[in-house]
């Protein structure tokens, strides 16, 4: 307390910004310290310290604890630390990262979401009449199956495995890790851009449109100075004919 010159009561406005954010309980104390009496004339220093400690403990216990996010409660089996780490490590423009964030956290306004809060009387997709789930919008509606199959084959080439080892769940729960890091980031790059392509464009766009979109994005990525250390040459799979 003496380090930040706050052993006595601090007048308003408090100097809580001088205390590191990690010491939250002290910052809370400073906010209310103006209403705590200073050390009395007949009060010993030990009693004064005890009163400060008791106040800190009371304020700390009264503070509301951090609540789990809704999506964490909905999908407790997901490794969210890894999923969020992958999201922040994805080397794509901010717009695509924000779109993928909304997908991962299940806040895309589908008809199922609207029906749940009674903003619509149907859960069916307005494009094809099937159940309007998030996965449906990404890989089923319109040309979704063809575009996803094409992307799935390219990711399988990067991973040197079969297409069956590239599940669609990675679009909404990217809880995986590959080696080396350049291969890992290249796969994240492709998944994030695919999600942005499907949700920010008409669902009638074909595989050729996706290929052209990824080629333009690849050119922008390759102009970056740190491209070799970021994705190396793994995006060369986009040049393979359909």
KABEL-V314321 format. One record per run of one state. SS is the DSSP state (hx for helix, st for strand, lp for the rest). FROM is the first residue (numbers start at 0). TO is the last residue. If there is no record, write none. Layout:
# KABEL-V314321
ss->SS from->FROM to->TO
ss->SS from->FROM to->TO
This chain:
# KABEL-V314321
ss->lp from->0 to->0
ss->hx from->1 to->3
ss->lp from->4 to->14
ss->hx from->15 to->17
ss->lp from->18 to->22
ss->hx from->23 to->32
ss->lp from->33 to->43
ss->hx from->44 to->61
ss->lp from->62 to->68
ss->hx from->69 to->73
ss->lp from->74 to->78
ss->hx from->79 to->88
ss->lp from->89 to->92
ss->hx from->93 to->103
ss->lp from->104 to->109
ss->hx from->110 to->115
ss->lp from->116 to->122
ss->st from->123 to->123
ss->lp from->124 to->129
ss->st from->130 to->130
ss->lp from->131 to->132
ss->hx from->133 to->138
ss->lp from->139 to->142
ss->hx from->143 to->158
ss->lp from->159 to->161
ss->hx from->162 to->164
ss->lp from->165 to->166
ss->hx from->167 to->170
ss->lp from->171 to->179
ss->hx from->180 to->198
ss->lp from->199 to->205
ss->hx from->206 to->221
ss->lp from->222 to->225
ss->hx from->226 to->229
ss->lp from->230 to->232
ss->hx from->233 to->238
ss->lp from->239 to->241
